[in-house]
Amino acid sequence: MTDTSSHTVAALATPRGRYPHVKVSGDLIHVSGTSARRADNTIAGAEADAMGTTTLDIREQTRAVIENIRAILRETGADLSDIVQLTTYLIAMNDFGGYNEVYGEYFDENGPARTTVAVHQLPHPHLLIEIQAVARRSRS
C-alpha cells in the first residue's frame, strides 16, 4: 500500500456505503467499523429457525468481527498485534461479559487501548457488535 491509500477486501462483505474497509495514512491503519457480516451477507452468530425465531450469539459474533479485522489488517501487512486502539459498539451492555470473554482470547493487558459503548442499533437487526480499529505498521 502507498503512503495514503484506501482498500476494500474482496473476501469480506462489501461495505454498506461508499467507504473502504481500511484506510492507510503513513504508519497508521484505520479499520472502518467491522461487523460479523460474511461475504455472502449472512451474519456469523445469527440464526433463525423454521418458525422465524432468531438466536443471536455475542461470542460467535465477537470472534467473527475480530477475525474480519485480522483479515483486513493482513491486507496491509499488519496483524492484530499491531492494533493500538479499538472502539467497540454493543447493542446491549448485557452482552459485555460474552464479548469481553472472547476479546480476552485475542488480547491481554498489553493489547490495544479500548473503549466499549452501547448504541441504540447497528445497520442490521441481527448485529450485536461492531468494532473499529486503529493499528500502526511496524517499522521493520
N, C-alpha and C positions, 0 to 999 in steps of 0.2 A: 504494500500500500504506500501511497505517496505521503508527503507531509500533512496534507489535509485531504481526506477522501471519505466518501460515504459508500456503503455497501449493503446489499441485501444478500442473504444466504439462500441459495436455491433449494436446499434440502429442508428448509424450515417453512412454516406457514408464511404466506405473503402478508406483509403489514396491512392493517385495515385502514390505511390512509396513505398519504403521499409523504412518507418518511422512510429512512433506511433502518435496517436492524442495528447498524453500527456506524458511528462517525469517528474517524481518527483525526486528531489535530496534534501534530508534533508527537510527543510521547504519550499523550492522553488518548484513551479509548473510551468513548461514550456509548454504552449499550442502551438502546431505547427500551422502554418498558416491555418486558417479555412475559408471556403467559405460558400456560400448559397446552396451548393450541398446537396441533400437529399439522404437517404439510397438507394433509387431506381435509383439514378443517374440523376433524374430530378433536375432542379435548381429553387429554390424559386425566384420569381420576374423575371422570363424569360418565355415568351410565344410566340408561333408562330401561326399565323392563317393559314387557308387552302391554302392561296397563298404563304406562307412562309415568310410573313412579321413578323419580330421579334420585340417584345416590351420588353424592359428591365426596371425594376423599382428599382432604388437605395435604396429607402426607404424600400421596401419589402426585398431586399437582405441584407441590413444592419441589419434589425430586425432578419432575419433568421441566419445570421452569429453570432450575439450576443447570440441568443438562443442556437445555436450549441455549442458555448463556454461555456455557462451556463451548458449544459448537460455534457460536458467533465469535467468541474470543479467538478460537483456533484459526478462524479465517484471517485474523490479523497477526497471527504468530504468537498470540498470548494464551494464557490459561487462567483458571480460577485463582491460582496463587498470585496473579498479577492484579487482582481486584483490590482497590484501595477504599472504595465506598459503595455501599448498597442502600437503596431505599426500597422498602417492601410495602406494598399496599394490600391489606387484607380486607375482605368484605365484612368479616366479623372477628373481633378480638377473642371470641370463644375458640377460634382456630389457632390462636397463638401457640398453644402448647404443642400441637402436632407439627406446625411449621417450624418451631424452634427445635424440636427433636430432630427433624430431617436436616435443618440448617447445620446442626452440630455434627452431622456425619461428614460434612464438607469443610467446615471452618471451625477454628477454635479461637481462643483469646488473642492469638497473634494474627488473626484474619482481618478482614476489612472493617472500617468503621461502619456502623449500621443504624438506620432509622427504620422503625416499623410504625405505620399508621393505619387506622381503619378508615375506609372510604365507603360512601353510600352504595356505589355499584361500579362494575367494570363493564367493558364493551360486550360481554355475552353473559347471560344469566347463569351459566354453568361454571364461570370462572370465579374461583375463590381468592386468587392471589395473582399479583403481577409484581415483578421486580425490575428495577432499573439499576444499572451498574456503571461505575467509572473504574477503569483499570489504567495501569501505567506500563508501557512497554519497557522491557528490560533493556538496559544499556550495554549489553554484552557484544 
